[in-house]
């Protein structure tokens, strides 16, 4: 089944002919090549672009092996440009070309070309490319399937699809597999033979076991506050390891660069500043995370939180963990600082939304717990509780929007008008 990833196609359409190299980045196996070479290619043809004005070069195909040399590749592209009309150039797995930066820089000097590239492994990290092009590269970040994409491609009810998605994630190929063994074997192999190998090779990591130990810690602590110093202390006390704070920080940054994890900072809502060393780490694909832990730790509250975080990122929000600080006095009159957490502070332009994730807030005590931080936020931005249980989207007596996870993930029309 073909999953039409319309939001990404629209991003590519919006960036056409903007004078920059369009760089499609993201986790390996998340569908970058298919998006460019199949979906966007088809859309260009439908819009009237002639087939011979779309130059597609899949550099991982042995038929194009000779063009993994930069001069040969550049000459091939030039030979296909035969008039002054606009040409679209698609280069897949561009990192296979030694010195590909020179090829792309040279293409920027040709006025009638529009260039799109993908790169999968750790030789093609977005921060490296953006640094190289200094404002001439335009990133399109692609994620594994969102839940709504996943759901539309399956003949299942919401509950069944939710369990599958929580367990095996949204990598397109995995979504087409049938058995647990098939999915588990694929995800486990992909993690060890592709992602870890890429990072270890790129950064010449000598102590692979140490690196994998850190990966296991982060996999186990999804949705929990942590920092390199805390991890260092744990390793010294329990593992008798000499790993340093600096090394741990480096390992975590490598995992971020490979798009495996995303780091979320804590934001003091009242003080309007980032605070403390503690951060949260979320996985870009939970199937990979679960496979890493042998499917032993699938705790729904943390998994749900991770999925909501990914969904907000896919929709274009910049997301922080919110902190609300206030002081109270104990019975002796001594002032004490209290910190409450708001799961997500989601920003898009001038719009902001405060979000709490909860399995169920139908019980008054649980609702009180989830709304405690929201009540301490005095600005007028929208406050939302997303709960696992079905509920008709509504604003409660305090102006907090209560909605179900199903309505949020599937972006129902009713919720869209209330959520903005």
N, C-alpha and C positions, 0 to 999 in steps of 0.2 A: 504494500500500500504506500502511495506517495503522500507524504505529509506536507502540505503547502504552508510554508513558514512566512506568512504574509507580512508580519511586522518587520522581518529582516529584508524582505524584498522591497518594502516601502522605503526603508532606510537607504538601500542601494539606489533606488530610483531618485530619492531626494538629493543624493550626493552626486548624481551624474553631471559630468562636465564642469566640475567645480575647480579644476586646475590642480588637483592633488591626487596622490596615489591613494586609492582606497585599499586599506589593509584590513583583511578579515582575520580576526584573531579569536582565540578561545581554546578550550580544552580539546585535546585530541579526541577524535571520533564523535565530535558533537555536531557534525554535518556541514562544515565549512565548504568543502569541495562540492558537495551536492547542491548547496545553496547557490553557489556561483555558476557551476558548469551545467546544471540542469534547470533549476527553478528560475534564476535570473536570466539565463540564456533564453529560455522559453518566453519569458516576459518581453525581452527585447525583440524577439521575432514577432510576437503578437502586436507589438507597437509599430511594426513596419521597418525595423532595421534589417538590412540584407544580410543573409547568412555569411557571405564572404567578407563582410565588414565587422565580423566578430571573430577575433583571432584567439583560439583556445589552445593553450599549450600545457598539457598535464605532464609536468617534469618527472613524476614518479613512474610514468609509462616508459618501458624499455624502448619503445619506438621513438622516443625523444631523448634517448640517452646521450647522443652526441651534442645535444644542445644544453647540457649541463655546464658547458664552458661559456663564459660570459660573452666573448666576442662572437662565437657561433650563434648564441641565442639572440643577440642584438641584430646580427645580420639576417637571421631568419625572420624576425619581426619586420625589419625594414623591407625585406623582399616581398612581404605580403601587403604592403601599403602602396597601392598603385594609382591613387587619385587623391584629390583634396577633400573628399568627404570624410566624415567622422568615423574612426575605427575604435572599436572596443577591444581591449587587450586583456585576456584572462590568463594569469600565470599561477598555476597550482603547484604547491610545494616548492616555492621559490628558493627556500634555504638550501636546496640541493645544488644550487649554482654558486660556486666559490666566487665571491666578489659581486653578488647580486645587487648590492647597493649601487655600484657603478652603472649597471644596466638600467635600474629604475631612475637614477638621476639623469641618464642620457635620454630616456623616454620622456622625461618632463620637458625637454627642449623641442619635442615634436608637437606642433600646435594642433594637429587633427587626430590626436589619440586620447582615449580615456582609459586609464590603467587600473586594474583590479588584481590584487594578489592575495594568496593565502599561504600560510606556513604553519606547520603542525608541531614540530618538535622544539626542543629547548634551544636550538640554534637560531630560532626566529621568535624571540620574545618581543612583545610590543614595546617595551621601554627602550630596547636596543634600537629598534627601527625608528621610533618616534624621535629619539635622540639624533640618529643619523640624518633624518630628513628635516628636522628643525622647522616644524610648521608646514611642511609640504606633504605630510602623511596624515590621512584621515581614517581613524580607526572605527571599524564596525565590530563590536564585541558580540559574539554569538555564544549562546548557552545551550546546554542539552535541552531536550523538549520541556517546555513548561507543562504544568499539569493539564491545562486546557488543550494544548496540542496533543498530549498523550491520550487524554480522555476521548477526544474526537476521533482518534485513530483506532479505537477499540469498541467492541460490541459488548460493553459491560455497564453495570450500574455504577453509581458514584462510589459506593462503599468498597466494592471489589477493586475498582481501578485505584482507589486511594491506598489500599493495602499493598497492591502491586508497586505503585509508585514510591511509597515509603520504603519498600524493601529493596527494589532493584533500580530505582532512579529513572532518568530520562534519556540515556544515550539511545539514539534512534535505532541502532541495530538490536540492542537488548530488548527494546519495546516490541520487536517482532518475534522474539524467541518464546518458546512454549514452556519448557520445564524449568524447575528450580536448578537442577544440575547444569543445564545448558547455560543459564544466565550466570550462575555462580562461578562456573569454570571460566567463562569468558571474562567476567569482571576481575576475578582474581589474577588471571593470566595477564590481562591488560595492565593492571596496576603494577605487577612486578616486572614484566618483560618490556613494557613501554615507558610508563611514566617514571618509575624509579630509575630505570636504566638511563633515560634521557637526562635526568637531573644529576645523577652520579657522574655520568660522562662529562657533562657540560662543566660542572664545577670541580671536577677531579676530586671527588670526595673519597678519602682514603679509608675512613672507618664507616663502611656501609651499614654495619649492624647498629652503630650508634645513631646514624641518620634514621634508620627504620624504627628504632626505639622511640625517637622523638615523634615520628609520624604516627606511631601507635598511641602515644599520649594524646596528641591532638585529635585523633579519630575518636578517642574515648571521651573527650571533653567538649564535644559540640554543644554550643549554647551556654557553656560555663565560662566564667571569668578566669583568666589565667595570664601569665606573663613569663618571659624567659627566666627571670630570677626565681620564681616559684617552681618552675620545672627543674631548674638547676638544683634547688634545695631537695626536691623529691628524689632526684637521681643520686645525689650524694648520700642521702640517709637510707634509701631502700636498695639502691643498686650498687652502692659504693663506687660510683662512677666519678671520674674527674672532669667530665664535660663542663665547659664554661658557659656562662651567660652569653658571651659573644658568639660562641659556636652555635648555640641554640637559636639565637636571633638570626644568624645566617641561614641555618637550615629552614627556618620558618619562611624567610624571604624567598628562598629557592622554591618552596612549595607554592607560594603565591605567584611567583613568576611563571610557573608551569600551569597556572590557572586551576590547580587542584583545590586550594583553599582560598578563602577571602577573609581578611582581617577587618574587624569592625571596632572602631574606637568608641570610648565613652565620652559623652557630651553633657556638660553641666548646663541644663536648660535655663536655670535662673541666672547663672553667672555668664552664660553665653561663651563658653570656652571648653576646650578639650582638657580632660583631667586624668591624672594617674597613669600608672604603667599597665594596669589591667586592661585586657582586651578580650573580645570574643572571636572565635574562629568558626566559620561555617564552610561546609563542603559545597563545591560547585555541583557535584553529583553525589547524591546519597547512596546510590547503588555501589559506587566505588568505595565509599566510606564503610558501608556495611560489609562488603566483601573483605575489606582489609581486616575487619574484626570478626570474620567468619560468621557473620549474621547473628552474633551473640547479643549485641546491645542495640536493640531497636526500640528505644524508649520514645513513645509517641509524643509527649510534650516537647522534647528537644528536636525530634524529627520535624514536627509541625512548625516549630519556630524557624528551623533551617529552611524549610520549603517556602514559608512566607517571606523570609529574607530574600531568597533567590527570586521569587516572583516580583518583589518590589524592584530589585535590580534590573530584571528583564524589562519592566515597564518604564525604566529610565530614571528611577529615583536614586538619589544619593542617601545612603542609610547609615545612621549612627545608633548606638545604644544610649538611651537617655538616662540621666541621673538627676533626681530632684533632691536637693539638700535643704534641711531646715533644722532649727534648734528647738529643743524642749528642755525644761528644767525638771530634775528629779525631785523627790520629796525633801531633799536637803537644800534645794535651791541651786544645785550645781547644773550649769548648762551642758547639754549633751547634743552632739551633732548626729542627726539621723539622715540616712541615705535611702531613698526609694528608687527603684528602677522602672523605667518605661522601656518596654522591650525594643521599640524602634521609633526613631525620629526620622521620618522620611521626607526629604526635601526635593522639590522639583521647581527650579526657578524661584519665584517668590511664594510658592505654595508649600505649606508644611502640614504633615499629618502625624499625630501621635498615635501609636498602635500598641495594643496589648494582645498577646496570643494566649488563649486559654481553651482547655478542653470543654469546659462547661461553666457558665456563670448563672445558671438557673437557681442555684442555692445562694441565698442572700449573703452568707458569710464569705463564700468564694467571690462573689461579685464585689463585695466590700474590699477584699484583698486586692483584686485586680484593678479597682478604680482608685485606690489610695494615692498612687503617684499622679494620676490624671487630675484629681481634685486639687493637687498642690501646684498645678501648672496654671498660671493666671492669664496667659495670653488667649487670643480668640481663635487660634487655629483649631481645626477639627480634631476631635478625639474619638478613637475607634477601638472597640473590642471585637476581635475575630474569634469566634468560638467554634469548636468542632461540631457541636450539636446543631441540628437544624433549627432555625428560627426565622421568622419573617423579619427582614431588615427594618429597623425602627430606631428612632431617637428616644432615649429614656427621659425621665423627668429632669435629668441634669444636663441634657443636651449631648450625651454620649451616644454615638452610633453603635448599635449592637447588630452584628451581622454574622451569618454562618460562614464557615470555611468554604463550603460548596459555592455559595454566591460570590465570595471573594475570588476564588480561584477561577471560576468559570465566567467572571465578569458579567453577571446577569444585568440586563438593561435597567431593571429597577434599582439595583445597587449602584450602577454607574452614575446615575443622576444624584444620588445621595452622597457618594464617596468624594466627589470633586470638591 
